[in-house]
Amino acid sequence: MSAELTETAIDVARRMRDFRVGCVVVTQGARAIGIITDRDLVMRVMADAREPEKTLVSEIVTYDPTTLQQSDSIETALRLMRDRGVRRLPIVRHDGKVTGIVTADDLTMLLAAELADLGAGIRGNVEASETR
């Protein structure tokens, strides 16, 4: 999901609500130039008593987001999130075009599933090798 600099905060907030997402990548052309999160809307619009119908994305965007290359590993995503203190990483191609986004929640669910599979494998092997 993306937004442009000339859109309003209310338009972005409604789109986030309608699509049940917590952020949008701000693009210029197809390149990621920023990101807006649900927290940004609260802190930069609501808490500052700005009018969401008049506040432009260009006024509240976090520019130069940390991005992840399509070819990067899960380990790279985890390291970037940890080192940069972010929970969302737009995924970009080698030419900078946005192709998706990965979130901390996505990685948590993936790693939990991997650990569950590992546990099931260990449990299966232990039960198969036990003798009584």
C-alpha positions in Angstrom: 0.0 0.0 0.0 1.4 3.4 -0.9 0.6 7.1 -0.7 1.8 10.2 -2.4 3.1 13.4 -0.9 0.1 15.4 -2.1 -2.5 13.2 -0.3 -4.1 14.3 3.0 -3.7 12.6 6.3 -7.4 11.7 6.4 -7.2 9.9 3.1 -4.2 7.9 4.2 -5.8 7.1 7.6 -9.0 5.9 5.9 -7.1 3.7 3.5 -5.1 2.2 6.3 -8.4 1.5 8.1 -10.1 0.0 5.1 -7.2 -2.3 4.2 -6.4 -3.0 7.9 -2.8 -2.0 7.7 -0.6 -0.1 10.1 1.5 1.9 7.6 1.8 3.1 4.0 4.9 3.5 2.0 5.2 7.0 0.5 6.3 6.9 -3.1 7.5 9.3 -5.7 7.0 7.5 -9.0 7.5 3.9 -7.9 10.4 4.6 -5.5 10.0 4.6 -1.7 10.8 8.0 -0.3 9.1 7.7 3.1 6.8 5.9 5.3 3.8 6.8 7.5 2.6 4.7 10.3 -0.6 4.7 12.4 1.6 6.1 15.2 2.8 8.9 13.0 -0.8 9.9 12.4 -1.5 10.0 16.1 1.7 11.8 17.1 2.0 14.2 14.2 -1.7 15.0 13.4 -3.9 14.2 16.4 -1.5 15.1 19.2 -0.6 18.3 17.5 -4.3 19.2 16.9 -3.8 19.4 13.2 -6.7 19.2 10.8 -6.4 15.8 9.0 -8.4 17.0 6.0 -5.8 19.8 5.4 -2.6 18.1 6.6 -0.6 16.8 3.7 1.4 13.6 3.7 4.5 15.7 2.9 4.1 17.4 6.3 4.1 14.2 8.4 6.0 11.6 6.4 9.2 10.0 7.8 11.6 10.5 4.9 14.3 8.1 3.8 12.9 4.8 5.2 15.1 1.9 5.9 14.4 -0.6 3.1 15.1 -4.2 2.4 16.3 -5.5 -0.9 14.2 -8.4 -2.5 17.3 -10.6 -2.3 18.0 -9.9 1.4 17.6 -12.7 4.0 15.3 -12.9 7.0 18.4 -12.4 9.1 19.1 -9.1 7.3 15.5 -8.0 8.0 15.9 -8.9 11.7 19.2 -7.1 12.0 17.9 -3.9 10.3 14.9 -3.8 12.5 17.0 -4.3 15.6 19.7 -1.8 14.6 17.5 0.9 13.3 14.6 0.5 15.8 12.0 0.0 13.2 9.1 -2.4 12.9 8.4 -2.1 9.1 10.7 -2.4 6.1 9.6 -1.6 2.6 10.9 -4.2 0.2 12.5 -2.8 -3.0 14.0 -4.1 -6.2 17.5 -3.3 -7.3 16.1 -0.3 -9.2 14.4 1.1 -6.0 10.9 0.2 -7.0 8.7 -0.9 -4.1 7.4 -4.5 -4.3 6.1 -5.0 -0.8 6.7 -4.6 2.9 7.7 -6.8 5.8 6.8 -6.1 9.4 8.0 -7.3 12.7 4.7 -9.1 13.1 5.3 -11.0 9.8 8.7 -12.1 11.0 7.4 -13.0 14.5 4.7 -15.3 12.9 7.1 -16.8 10.5 9.7 -17.6 13.2 7.0 -18.9 15.6 5.9 -21.3 12.8 9.5 -22.4 12.2 10.1 -23.1 15.9 6.8 -25.0 16.1 7.9 -27.2 13.2 11.3 -27.7 14.8 9.6 -28.7 18.1 7.4 -31.2 16.3 10.4 -32.7 14.6 12.3 -33.1 17.8 9.3 -34.5 19.6 8.7 -37.0 16.8 12.3 -38.2 16.8 12.4 -38.5 20.6 9.2 -40.5 20.7 10.4 -42.8 17.9 13.8 -43.5 19.5 12.6 -44.1 23.1 12.4 -47.6 24.4 10.7 -48.7 27.5 
